[in-house]
Amino acid sequence: MADHNELGKKGEQLAINFLVKNDYKILEKNYRYLKAEVDIIAQKKDVLAVVEVKTRSTDYFGNPEEFVNPKKIKLLLLAIDYYVVEKDLDVEVRFDIIAIIHQKNQTKIEHLEDAFLHF
């Protein structure tokens, strides 16, 4: 497997651990709908957090969260609309990004809540 795939998988596991430690219940990992893939769907109280995980080995080319583009946002919206209807959920939906920079033995995790409001 390519190094970036390994880094991505490691980042998703770090994000899951981070969310669980912060009282989120993980409902889905790598949820797919049509061409969309949602990294993590988690719930905390009555909020459904749709989490896109971005992991990088350096911030040299920009912060991890800057790599979520409008096309990806559109796909995530489509997927989560379907998910909420399919599961008949009555929750507030929030789109978050967990940005991870993993360099050598040092890891920085930043949880950006309501991240798409800033795009």
ZADO-1210 file (C-alpha; in nm, 4 decimals, padded with zeros to 6 digits):
<atoms>
<atom x="00.0000" y="00.0000" z="00.0000" code="MET" pos="1"/>
<atom x="00.1230" y="00.3499" z="-00.0825" code="ALA" pos="2"/>
<atom x="00.2629" y="00.5618" z="00.2006" code="ASP" pos="3"/>
<atom x="-00.0124" y="00.8236" z="00.1637" code="HIS" pos="4"/>
<atom x="-00.2784" y="00.5507" z="00.2025" code="ASN" pos="5"/>
<atom x="-00.1096" y="00.4282" z="00.5200" code="GLU" pos="6"/>
<atom x="-00.0936" y="00.7843" z="00.6509" code="LEU" pos="7"/>
<atom x="-00.4613" y="00.8343" z="00.5683" code="GLY" pos="8"/>
<atom x="-00.5653" y="00.5168" z="00.7515" code="LYS" pos="9"/>
<atom x="-00.3535" y="00.6126" z="01.0517" code="LYS" pos="10"/>
<atom x="-00.5095" y="00.9598" z="01.0482" code="GLY" pos="11"/>
<atom x="-00.8632" y="00.8190" z="01.0419" code="GLU" pos="12"/>
<atom x="-00.7851" y="00.5963" z="01.3404" code="GLN" pos="13"/>
<atom x="-00.6346" y="00.8919" z="01.5290" code="LEU" pos="14"/>
<atom x="-00.9493" y="01.0925" z="01.4491" code="ALA" pos="15"/>
<atom x="-01.1760" y="00.8120" z="01.5744" code="ILE" pos="16"/>
<atom x="-00.9758" y="00.7852" z="01.8976" code="ASN" pos="17"/>
<atom x="-00.9938" y="01.1629" z="01.9400" code="PHE" pos="18"/>
<atom x="-01.3718" y="01.1685" z="01.8880" code="LEU" pos="19"/>
<atom x="-01.4376" y="00.8762" z="02.1245" code="VAL" pos="20"/>
<atom x="-01.2224" y="01.0425" z="02.3908" code="LYS" pos="21"/>
<atom x="-01.4415" y="01.3529" z="02.3480" code="ASN" pos="22"/>
<atom x="-01.7694" y="01.1642" z="02.4026" code="ASP" pos="23"/>
<atom x="-01.8708" y="01.1032" z="02.0420" code="TYR" pos="24"/>
<atom x="-02.0321" y="00.7752" z="01.9419" code="LYS" pos="25"/>
<atom x="-01.8966" y="00.6472" z="01.6092" code="ILE" pos="26"/>
<atom x="-02.1885" y="00.5433" z="01.3864" code="LEU" pos="27"/>
<atom x="-02.0105" y="00.4839" z="01.0541" code="GLU" pos="28"/>
<atom x="-01.6604" y="00.4721" z="00.9102" code="LYS" pos="29"/>
<atom x="-01.6020" y="00.5192" z="00.5376" code="ASN" pos="30"/>
<atom x="-01.9744" y="00.5463" z="00.4600" code="TYR" pos="31"/>
<atom x="-02.0325" y="00.5403" z="00.0851" code="ARG" pos="32"/>
<atom x="-02.3184" y="00.6821" z="-00.1187" code="TYR" pos="33"/>
<atom x="-02.2870" y="00.7048" z="-00.4964" code="LEU" pos="34"/>
<atom x="-01.9500" y="00.8774" z="-00.5569" code="LYS" pos="35"/>
<atom x="-01.9218" y="01.0144" z="-00.2042" code="ALA" pos="36"/>
<atom x="-01.7307" y="00.8723" z="00.0876" code="GLU" pos="37"/>
<atom x="-01.7794" y="01.0123" z="00.4362" code="VAL" pos="38"/>
<atom x="-01.4784" y="00.9339" z="00.6542" code="ASP" pos="39"/>
<atom x="-01.6638" y="00.9321" z="00.9866" code="ILE" pos="40"/>
<atom x="-02.0228" y="00.9814" z="01.0954" code="ILE" pos="41"/>
<atom x="-02.0390" y="01.0360" z="01.4698" code="ALA" pos="42"/>
<atom x="-02.2998" y="01.1506" z="01.7165" code="GLN" pos="43"/>
<atom x="-02.2752" y="01.3550" z="02.0348" code="LYS" pos="44"/>
<atom x="-02.6080" y="01.4167" z="02.2035" code="LYS" pos="45"/>
<atom x="-02.8461" y="01.5381" z="01.9300" code="ASP" pos="46"/>
<atom x="-02.5722" y="01.6463" z="01.6864" code="VAL" pos="47"/>
<atom x="-02.4687" y="01.4287" z="01.3944" code="LEU" pos="48"/>
<atom x="-02.1088" y="01.5161" z="01.3091" code="ALA" pos="49"/>
<atom x="-02.0048" y="01.4433" z="00.9518" code="VAL" pos="50"/>
<atom x="-01.6274" y="01.4323" z="00.9755" code="VAL" pos="51"/>
<atom x="-01.3798" y="01.4660" z="00.6917" code="GLU" pos="52"/>
<atom x="-01.0312" y="01.3634" z="00.8035" code="VAL" pos="53"/>
<atom x="-00.7322" y="01.5232" z="00.6343" code="LYS" pos="54"/>
<atom x="-00.3897" y="01.3938" z="00.7296" code="THR" pos="55"/>
<atom x="-00.0618" y="01.5299" z="00.6027" code="ARG" pos="56"/>
<atom x="00.3004" y="01.4659" z="00.6888" code="SER" pos="57"/>
<atom x="00.3799" y="01.8360" z="00.6594" code="THR" pos="58"/>
<atom x="00.2038" y="02.1705" z="00.6322" code="ASP" pos="59"/>
<atom x="00.4558" y="02.2856" z="00.3711" code="TYR" pos="60"/>
<atom x="00.1899" y="02.2919" z="00.0959" code="PHE" pos="61"/>
<atom x="-00.0847" y="02.4249" z="00.3242" code="GLY" pos="62"/>
<atom x="-00.2937" y="02.3179" z="00.6197" code="ASN" pos="63"/>
<atom x="-00.4733" y="01.9830" z="00.5842" code="PRO" pos="64"/>
<atom x="-00.8198" y="02.1416" z="00.5970" code="GLU" pos="65"/>
<atom x="-00.7384" y="02.3504" z="00.2894" code="GLU" pos="66"/>
<atom x="-00.7525" y="02.0328" z="00.0801" code="PHE" pos="67"/>
<atom x="-01.1308" y="01.9928" z="00.1163" code="VAL" pos="68"/>
<atom x="-01.2621" y="02.1337" z="-00.2112" code="ASN" pos="69"/>
<atom x="-01.6146" y="02.2474" z="-00.3117" code="PRO" pos="70"/>
<atom x="-01.6737" y="01.9256" z="-00.5094" code="LYS" pos="71"/>
<atom x="-01.5991" y="01.7165" z="-00.1985" code="LYS" pos="72"/>
<atom x="-01.8321" y="01.9343" z="00.0096" code="ILE" pos="73"/>
<atom x="-02.1118" y="01.8865" z="-00.2435" code="LYS" pos="74"/>
<atom x="-02.0639" y="01.5081" z="-00.2373" code="LEU" pos="75"/>
<atom x="-02.0648" y="01.5029" z="00.1437" code="LEU" pos="76"/>
<atom x="-02.3886" y="01.7026" z="00.1532" code="LEU" pos="77"/>
<atom x="-02.5515" y="01.4618" z="-00.0904" code="LEU" pos="78"/>
<atom x="-02.4363" y="01.1557" z="00.1047" code="ALA" pos="79"/>
<atom x="-02.5447" y="01.2817" z="00.4443" code="ILE" pos="80"/>
<atom x="-02.8851" y="01.3923" z="00.3160" code="ASP" pos="81"/>
<atom x="-02.9389" y="01.0360" z="00.1999" code="TYR" pos="82"/>
<atom x="-02.8048" y="00.8914" z="00.5277" code="TYR" pos="83"/>
<atom x="-03.0325" y="01.1021" z="00.7490" code="VAL" pos="84"/>
<atom x="-03.3415" y="01.0106" z="00.5439" code="VAL" pos="85"/>
<atom x="-03.2437" y="00.6426" z="00.5191" code="GLU" pos="86"/>
<atom x="-03.1918" y="00.6174" z="00.8980" code="LYS" pos="87"/>
<atom x="-03.4930" y="00.8416" z="00.9740" code="ASP" pos="88"/>
<atom x="-03.2851" y="01.0586" z="01.2076" code="LEU" pos="89"/>
<atom x="-03.4042" y="01.3709" z="01.3840" code="ASP" pos="90"/>
<atom x="-03.0731" y="01.5415" z="01.4554" code="VAL" pos="91"/>
<atom x="-02.8826" y="01.8581" z="01.3864" code="GLU" pos="92"/>
<atom x="-02.6177" y="01.7914" z="01.1208" code="VAL" pos="93"/>
<atom x="-02.2776" y="01.9524" z="01.1477" code="ARG" pos="94"/>
<atom x="-01.9841" y="01.9197" z="00.9071" code="PHE" pos="95"/>
<atom x="-01.6445" y="01.9002" z="01.0743" code="ASP" pos="96"/>
<atom x="-01.2895" y="01.8555" z="00.9595" code="ILE" pos="97"/>
<atom x="-01.0260" y="01.6857" z="01.1678" code="ILE" pos="98"/>
<atom x="-00.6919" y="01.8120" z="01.0431" code="ALA" pos="99"/>
<atom x="-00.3901" y="01.6042" z="01.1371" code="ILE" pos="100"/>
<atom x="-00.0246" y="01.6741" z="01.0780" code="ILE" pos="101"/>
<atom x="00.1869" y="01.3690" z="01.1587" code="HIS" pos="102"/>
<atom x="00.5593" y="01.4411" z="01.1362" code="GLN" pos="103"/>
<atom x="00.8107" y="01.1899" z="01.2645" code="LYS" pos="104"/>
<atom x="00.6941" y="01.1116" z="01.6198" code="ASN" pos="105"/>
<atom x="00.4852" y="01.4242" z="01.6653" code="GLN" pos="106"/>
<atom x="00.1139" y="01.4509" z="01.5885" code="THR" pos="107"/>
<atom x="-00.1007" y="01.7630" z="01.5879" code="LYS" pos="108"/>
<atom x="-00.4790" y="01.7140" z="01.5773" code="ILE" pos="109"/>
<atom x="-00.7173" y="02.0022" z="01.5211" code="GLU" pos="110"/>
<atom x="-01.0963" y="01.9561" z="01.5300" code="HIS" pos="111"/>
<atom x="-01.2694" y="02.2227" z="01.3206" code="LEU" pos="112"/>
<atom x="-01.6412" y="02.2200" z="01.4002" code="GLU" pos="113"/>
<atom x="-01.8850" y="02.3609" z="01.1414" code="ASP" pos="114"/>
<atom x="-01.5868" y="02.3752" z="00.9074" code="ALA" pos="115"/>
<atom x="-01.7835" y="02.4340" z="00.5892" code="PHE" pos="116"/>
<atom x="-01.9202" y="02.7654" z="00.7168" code="LEU" pos="117"/>
<atom x="-01.5741" y="02.9028" z="00.6457" code="HIS" pos="118"/>
<atom x="-01.5700" y="02.8066" z="00.2755" code="PHE" pos="119"/>
</atoms>
